[in-house]
Amino acid sequence: MRTQVAIIGGGPSGLLLSQLLHRKGIDTVVLERKTRDYVLGRIRAGILETGFVNLMREAGVADRMDKECFVHDGTVISHGDTQFTIDFKDLTDTSVVVYGQTEVTRDLYDAREAMDGTVIFNAENVQIHGADSDAPHVTYTTDGDEHRIDCDFVAGCDGFHGVSRQTIPLTVRREYEKLYPFGWLGILSETPPVHDELIYSCSSRGFALCSMRNENLSRYYIQCSLSDSPDDWSDDAFWQELKRRIPSEYADKLVTGPSIEKSIAPLRSFVTEPMRWGRLFLCGDAAHIVPPTGAKGLNTAASDIHYLYNGLIQHYLDGDDTGIDTYSEKALARIWKAERFSWWMTNLLHRFPDQSEFDLKMQAADIAFLRDNRAAQTVLAQNYVGLPY
Ligand code: PHB
C-alpha cells in the first residue's frame, strides 16, 4: 500500500490530522492498535480551547459539537474557606467549550467513515522504517499477516506508550519528566452537575474537581494516593470524600448516584525533544504529557496538529518546507508554556505529602494573590483559554 502520510494512532490527534489533510486532497492511512469501540470507551478530558474548536470547524466536524457543547465563560477556584471565580470572558474576551474527548473522537470517526478514509484497526507490531531517509515505510500485522505502507511522511500520534517516540534514537532524543506523588480518582455519573461552571478545589484533605459532560452527566475527581485502586473506593466513599473537599454550599446540593465509570490516573509532566526526526513527526501524548489540572492534554495535541497540518499543506501545495522544518521548534515553544501552566496549577491546588508549614503558607499566599489581583487572574485565564498558536 502507498499513501502520502501514514498516521500511527487512531485517537483524536491522528483522526483530526487525517480529516484535515483529506479535505486538502492529501492521502492518509490511519493505523490503530485497538478497535473503534475500545478507543471510544476511554473517558478523557472535556475542555476545548478555541483553537481546538476552530480546527474541528476547519475539519468540517463541528456540527454536533456546536449544537451540544456548553460554553464556559469562567471557573470557580476554592481554597479552604475562600472561593472566587476567574472570569475568562471578562479577562480575555474568550471562553472555553465543554465537549467530551470521547464525543470529539466519535465525530471524527464518523467523518472519516463518511469520506471513505482508511482507518485500519487491530494493527499490531507497528514499526516505522527509514524515518531518516527520503522513503520511509511502516510495517504492521493484522490477524498475523504482515503488511507494508510506503509513504512520504509518518505522523506519530500513538500516545505515550506508542512506538513512534521509541523510533527516534536515544542519541537524538532527550526526555524531561516530573512525576507527582498522587493520582486522580475520577468518576462519571448520570447526575446533574453541581454547578454550571467547573470547580477546582484545594482543601486540607486534598484536591477535588467538579466537571461535567452535559446536563445529566457529571465528571468528578479527587486527588488520591498512588497506591489506591478504584476498587478501594466505593461510590459512597467517593461522594463522602468529594463533599468534604468542596465548599459546603456545593456539597449541600451535590446530587449523587451510581458511577458509570471509575478510574485512577497518575499525574505526570513529560516532554521529549525534538518532536521531529527526519520524516517522522510526533504529535500529542507521543511527545508530551501534562497533569490534567488545567485541561491541557487534548489541547496541546491540537496545537501540534495545527502546526503539522499547516507544514504539510505548505509542502504539498506550495512546495515549501519551512513549516515542516520548523515544526518541532514551534510546537515545543507552545508545549513548554502549557507544561509550565499545568505544573503551576497542580502545585497551586494539590496537597503534597512532604509539604511543610512554610510550603502551605506559600500556597495560601499564592491563592490569596490570585483572588485579589486582576493581573494574576488574567495570566491564569490567558493560559486556561489557550495561548495563541
Ligand atoms: C474533565 O472534565 O474531565 C476535566 C476538566 C478539567 C480538567 C481536567 C479534567 O482540568
Boltz pocket constraint, residues with backbone or C-beta under 6 A from the ligand:
constraints:
  - pocket:
      binder: B
      contacts: [[A, 44], [A, 45], [A, 46], [A, 47], [A, 198], [A, 209], [A, 211], [A, 212], [A, 219], [A, 292], [A, 293], [A, 294], [A, 295], [A, 296]]
      max_distance: 6.0
